[in-house]
Amino acid sequence: MADPIEFGKLLVRLQNLEHRARNDRSIIHFLESEVERLRLDFERFKMKVATSIAVAGLFLSGIAWVIEARVF
């Protein structure tokens, strides 16, 4: 038969492991939400860059058109 002190130590260790597992799940959940937030931020950034490039291209095309119209 198992020693009561040994059983108590095992029970405490099991409780500590359960607590640690809960903490780990909380950390994983937090990190998953942070990754999702960063992904959305990156998507917004890509859209801003694409929009900026499009606007710059449009602006430069307009300037080129004005220069061409005045030269010829």
C-alpha positions in Angstrom: 0.0 0.0 0.0 1.2 3.5 -0.8 2.5 5.7 1.9 0.0 8.6 2.8 2.9 11.2 2.6 3.9 9.9 -0.8 0.3 10.1 -2.0 0.0 13.7 -0.6 3.1 14.7 -2.5 1.7 13.2 -5.7 -1.6 15.0 -5.2 0.2 18.3 -4.7 2.3 17.7 -7.8 -0.8 16.9 -9.8 -2.5 20.1 -8.6 0.6 22.1 -9.6 0.7 20.5 -13.0 -3.0 21.3 -13.5 -2.4 24.9 -12.5 0.5 25.1 -14.9 -1.5 23.6 -17.7 -4.3 26.2 -17.2 -1.6 29.0 -17.3 -0.1 27.5 -20.4 -3.6 27.5 -22.1 -4.1 31.1 -21.1 -0.7 32.1 -22.6 -1.5 30.2 -25.8 -4.8 31.9 -26.1 -3.2 35.3 -25.6 -0.5 34.6 -28.1 -3.1 33.3 -30.7 -5.1 36.5 -30.3 -1.9 38.6 -30.7 -0.9 36.7 -33.8 -4.3 37.4 -35.3 -4.1 41.1 -34.4 -0.6 41.3 -36.0 -1.9 39.5 -39.1 -4.7 42.1 -39.4 -2.3 45.0 -38.9 0.0 43.6 -41.6 -2.9 43.2 -44.0 -3.9 46.8 -43.4 -0.3 47.9 -43.9 -0.1 46.0 -47.2 -3.3 47.7 -48.3 -1.9 51.1 -47.4 1.3 50.4 -49.3 -0.6 49.2 -52.4 -2.9 52.3 -52.3 0.1 54.6 -51.9 1.8 53.1 -54.9 -1.3 53.4 -56.9 -1.8 57.0 -56.0 1.9 57.8 -56.7 1.6 56.1 -60.1 -1.6 58.1 -60.9 0.1 61.3 -59.8 3.2 60.7 -61.8 1.1 59.7 -64.8 -0.7 63.0 -64.5 2.5 65.0 -64.2 3.9 63.1 -67.3 0.8 63.9 -69.2 1.0 67.6 -68.3 4.7 67.8 -69.3 4.0 66.0 -72.6 1.1 68.2 -73.4 3.2 71.4 -72.8 6.2 70.1 -74.7 4.5 69.2 -77.9 
